[in-house]
């Protein structure tokens, strides 16, 4: 890789009917751990893959405040 990879905008959503190129659909109350994969598209081969324990999260789609 010669250049920096930038993810300028990624939207997490639970609405399957509103997906777009920058949206990732998640299921509420499911556990997720993002994974970074680098793939050589010319060779159709995975070069590198990693994930970080610190990035694990549970998706929550509704909040209720008792005020």
VMD Tcl script that builds the backbone (N, CA, C; Angstrom):
set m [mol new atoms 201]
animate dup $m
set s [atomselect $m all]
$s set {name element resname resid chain x y z} {
  {N N UNK 1 A 0.851 -1.184 0.000}
  {CA C UNK 1 A 0.000 0.000 0.000}
  {C C UNK 1 A 0.884 1.230 0.000}
  {N N UNK 2 A 0.566 2.118 -0.877}
  {CA C UNK 2 A 1.347 3.343 -0.969}
  {C C UNK 2 A 0.635 4.530 -0.355}
  {N N UNK 3 A -0.664 4.485 -0.275}
  {CA C UNK 3 A -1.439 5.622 0.211}
  {C C UNK 3 A -2.183 5.274 1.490}
  {N N UNK 4 A -2.578 6.318 2.200}
  {CA C UNK 4 A -3.362 6.162 3.415}
  {C C UNK 4 A -4.804 5.828 3.055}
  {N N UNK 5 A -5.403 4.935 3.793}
  {CA C UNK 5 A -6.808 4.594 3.605}
  {C C UNK 5 A -7.624 5.420 4.584}
  {N N UNK 6 A -8.675 6.075 4.090}
  {CA C UNK 6 A -9.486 6.947 4.932}
  {C C UNK 6 A -10.943 6.516 4.847}
  {N N UNK 7 A -11.573 6.383 6.008}
  {CA C UNK 7 A -13.005 6.125 6.080}
  {C C UNK 7 A -13.637 7.410 6.593}
  {N N UNK 8 A -14.007 8.310 5.696}
  {CA C UNK 8 A -14.490 9.623 6.117}
  {C C UNK 8 A -15.895 9.569 6.701}
  {N N UNK 9 A -16.709 8.624 6.266}
  {CA C UNK 9 A -18.066 8.558 6.806}
  {C C UNK 9 A -18.604 7.134 6.704}
  {N N UNK 10 A -18.989 6.605 7.839}
  {CA C UNK 10 A -19.661 5.309 7.895}
  {C C UNK 10 A -20.820 5.462 8.856}
  {N N UNK 11 A -22.017 5.086 8.429}
  {CA C UNK 11 A -23.204 5.199 9.280}
  {C C UNK 11 A -23.676 3.804 9.666}
  {N N UNK 12 A -23.853 3.591 10.974}
  {CA C UNK 12 A -24.410 2.335 11.472}
  {C C UNK 12 A -25.913 2.500 11.590}
  {N N UNK 13 A -26.691 1.536 11.112}
  {CA C UNK 13 A -28.145 1.639 11.125}
  {C C UNK 13 A -28.764 0.264 11.350}
  {N N UNK 14 A -30.035 0.260 11.734}
  {CA C UNK 14 A -30.777 -0.992 11.839}
  {C C UNK 14 A -31.907 -1.038 10.810}
  {N N UNK 15 A -31.957 -0.067 9.921}
  {CA C UNK 15 A -33.023 0.020 8.919}
  {C C UNK 15 A -32.539 -0.559 7.592}
  {N N UNK 16 A -33.043 -1.736 7.254}
  {CA C UNK 16 A -32.597 -2.410 6.036}
  {C C UNK 16 A -33.113 -1.743 4.767}
  {N N UNK 17 A -34.162 -0.939 4.865}
  {CA C UNK 17 A -34.715 -0.285 3.680}
  {C C UNK 17 A -34.025 1.036 3.367}
  {N N UNK 18 A -33.079 1.470 4.191}
  {CA C UNK 18 A -32.399 2.743 3.964}
  {C C UNK 18 A -30.894 2.556 3.824}
  {N N UNK 19 A -30.482 1.454 3.234}
  {CA C UNK 19 A -29.048 1.200 3.104}
  {C C UNK 19 A -28.470 2.008 1.949}
  {N N UNK 20 A -27.230 2.357 2.080}
  {CA C UNK 20 A -26.525 3.111 1.055}
  {C C UNK 20 A -25.070 2.693 1.039}
  {N N UNK 21 A -24.256 3.352 0.221}
  {CA C UNK 21 A -22.856 2.953 0.098}
  {C C UNK 21 A -22.031 3.152 1.369}
  {N N UNK 22 A -22.451 4.032 2.258}
  {CA C UNK 22 A -21.683 4.302 3.485}
  {C C UNK 22 A -22.394 3.782 4.726}
  {N N UNK 23 A -23.396 2.919 4.566}
  {CA C UNK 23 A -24.168 2.436 5.706}
  {C C UNK 23 A -23.907 0.956 5.966}
  {N N UNK 24 A -23.805 0.628 7.248}
  {CA C UNK 24 A -23.624 -0.751 7.684}
  {C C UNK 24 A -24.829 -1.122 8.535}
  {N N UNK 25 A -25.560 -2.163 8.157}
  {CA C UNK 25 A -26.765 -2.576 8.875}
  {C C UNK 25 A -26.376 -3.497 10.034}
  {N N UNK 26 A -26.871 -3.160 11.235}
  {CA C UNK 26 A -26.612 -3.948 12.438}
  {C C UNK 26 A -27.927 -4.406 13.046}
  {N N UNK 27 A -27.909 -5.503 13.763}
  {CA C UNK 27 A -29.072 -5.977 14.507}
  {C C UNK 27 A -28.944 -5.533 15.954}
  {N N UNK 28 A -30.028 -4.995 16.494}
  {CA C UNK 28 A -30.025 -4.514 17.871}
  {C C UNK 28 A -29.723 -5.643 18.853}
  {N N UNK 29 A -28.960 -5.334 19.876}
  {CA C UNK 29 A -28.581 -6.229 20.966}
  {C C UNK 29 A -27.710 -7.410 20.515}
  {N N UNK 30 A -27.056 -7.275 19.375}
  {CA C UNK 30 A -26.082 -8.266 18.925}
  {C C UNK 30 A -24.681 -7.722 19.174}
  {N N UNK 31 A -23.739 -8.613 19.441}
  {CA C UNK 31 A -22.353 -8.215 19.694}
  {C C UNK 31 A -21.578 -8.201 18.377}
  {N N UNK 32 A -20.774 -7.157 18.192}
  {CA C UNK 32 A -19.974 -7.005 16.983}
  {C C UNK 32 A -18.525 -6.701 17.338}
  {N N UNK 33 A -17.610 -7.154 16.489}
  {CA C UNK 33 A -16.199 -6.799 16.616}
  {C C UNK 33 A -15.701 -6.492 15.204}
  {N N UNK 34 A -15.479 -5.211 14.900}
  {CA C UNK 34 A -15.020 -4.846 13.557}
  {C C UNK 34 A -13.712 -5.549 13.200}
  {N N UNK 35 A -13.591 -5.866 11.922}
  {CA C UNK 35 A -12.408 -6.558 11.420}
  {C C UNK 35 A -11.887 -5.780 10.211}
  {N N UNK 36 A -10.585 -5.589 10.151}
  {CA C UNK 36 A -9.945 -4.914 9.027}
  {C C UNK 36 A -9.291 -5.968 8.143}
  {N N UNK 37 A -9.688 -5.984 6.871}
  {CA C UNK 37 A -9.107 -6.930 5.912}
  {C C UNK 37 A -8.505 -6.148 4.756}
  {N N UNK 38 A -7.302 -6.507 4.372}
  {CA C UNK 38 A -6.658 -5.911 3.205}
  {C C UNK 38 A -6.589 -6.995 2.144}
  {N N UNK 39 A -7.200 -6.690 0.990}
  {CA C UNK 39 A -7.314 -7.675 -0.083}
  {C C UNK 39 A -6.695 -7.107 -1.353}
  {N N UNK 40 A -5.850 -7.876 -1.987}
  {CA C UNK 40 A -5.293 -7.498 -3.279}
  {C C UNK 40 A -6.331 -7.880 -4.330}
  {N N UNK 41 A -6.986 -6.885 -4.903}
  {CA C UNK 41 A -8.072 -7.170 -5.846}
  {C C UNK 41 A -7.560 -7.730 -7.171}
  {N N UNK 42 A -6.317 -7.427 -7.509}
  {CA C UNK 42 A -5.752 -7.972 -8.745}
  {C C UNK 42 A -5.499 -9.477 -8.603}
  {N N UNK 43 A -5.006 -9.884 -7.433}
  {CA C UNK 43 A -4.720 -11.302 -7.194}
  {C C UNK 43 A -5.896 -12.050 -6.577}
  {N N UNK 44 A -6.930 -11.295 -6.165}
  {CA C UNK 44 A -8.088 -11.865 -5.476}
  {C C UNK 44 A -7.640 -12.673 -4.262}
  {N N UNK 45 A -6.747 -12.046 -3.480}
  {CA C UNK 45 A -6.142 -12.727 -2.346}
  {C C UNK 45 A -6.121 -11.815 -1.125}
  {N N UNK 46 A -6.480 -12.385 0.029}
  {CA C UNK 46 A -6.417 -11.643 1.279}
  {C C UNK 46 A -4.960 -11.548 1.712}
  {N N UNK 47 A -4.494 -10.322 1.949}
  {CA C UNK 47 A -3.104 -10.103 2.330}
  {C C UNK 47 A -2.951 -10.011 3.840}
  {N N UNK 48 A -3.916 -9.356 4.478}
  {CA C UNK 48 A -3.790 -9.124 5.921}
  {C C UNK 48 A -5.179 -8.988 6.520}
  {N N UNK 49 A -5.330 -9.462 7.759}
  {CA C UNK 49 A -6.611 -9.332 8.458}
  {C C UNK 49 A -6.337 -9.205 9.951}
  {N N UNK 50 A -7.036 -8.274 10.594}
  {CA C UNK 50 A -6.869 -8.087 12.032}
  {C C UNK 50 A -8.146 -7.523 12.639}
  {N N UNK 51 A -8.272 -7.686 13.940}
  {CA C UNK 51 A -9.355 -7.056 14.699}
  {C C UNK 51 A -8.778 -6.688 16.055}
  {N N UNK 52 A -9.465 -5.812 16.749}
  {CA C UNK 52 A -8.986 -5.322 18.033}
  {C C UNK 52 A -10.044 -5.573 19.095}
  {N N UNK 53 A -9.673 -6.193 20.189}
  {CA C UNK 53 A -10.611 -6.489 21.278}
  {C C UNK 53 A -11.294 -5.219 21.788}
  {N N UNK 54 A -10.567 -4.085 21.771}
  {CA C UNK 54 A -11.114 -2.827 22.299}
  {C C UNK 54 A -12.284 -2.297 21.485}
  {N N UNK 55 A -12.454 -2.765 20.261}
  {CA C UNK 55 A -13.513 -2.236 19.404}
  {C C UNK 55 A -14.801 -3.042 19.470}
  {N N UNK 56 A -14.851 -4.088 20.275}
  {CA C UNK 56 A -16.056 -4.912 20.410}
  {C C UNK 56 A -17.178 -4.087 21.040}
  {N N UNK 57 A -18.397 -4.214 20.499}
  {CA C UNK 57 A -19.530 -3.456 21.031}
  {C C UNK 57 A -20.833 -4.213 20.816}
  {N N UNK 58 A -21.868 -3.789 21.544}
  {CA C UNK 58 A -23.222 -4.324 21.379}
  {C C UNK 58 A -24.074 -3.216 20.777}
  {N N UNK 59 A -24.748 -3.520 19.679}
  {CA C UNK 59 A -25.580 -2.525 19.006}
  {C C UNK 59 A -26.860 -2.293 19.795}
  {N N UNK 60 A -27.172 -1.029 20.026}
  {CA C UNK 60 A -28.401 -0.627 20.711}
  {C C UNK 60 A -29.101 0.370 19.802}
  {N N UNK 61 A -30.377 0.129 19.505}
  {CA C UNK 61 A -31.074 0.994 18.558}
  {C C UNK 61 A -32.136 1.867 19.194}
  {N N UNK 62 A -32.378 1.713 20.474}
  {CA C UNK 62 A -33.386 2.550 21.139}
  {C C UNK 62 A -32.922 2.868 22.555}
  {N N UNK 63 A -33.130 4.101 22.943}
  {CA C UNK 63 A -32.773 4.539 24.287}
  {C C UNK 63 A -34.013 5.093 24.969}
  {N N UNK 64 A -34.107 4.938 26.271}
  {CA C UNK 64 A -35.243 5.484 27.015}
  {C C UNK 64 A -34.701 6.215 28.234}
  {N N UNK 65 A -35.012 7.503 28.313}
  {CA C UNK 65 A -34.607 8.313 29.460}
  {C C UNK 65 A -35.786 8.474 30.400}
  {N N UNK 66 A -35.545 8.281 31.682}
  {CA C UNK 66 A -36.612 8.423 32.672}
  {C C UNK 66 A -36.469 9.762 33.381}
  {N N UNK 67 A -36.768 10.846 32.694}
  {CA C UNK 67 A -36.701 12.199 33.276}
  {C C UNK 67 A -38.081 12.789 33.445}
}
mol reanalyze $m
mol bondsrecalc $m
mol representation Tube
mol addrep $m
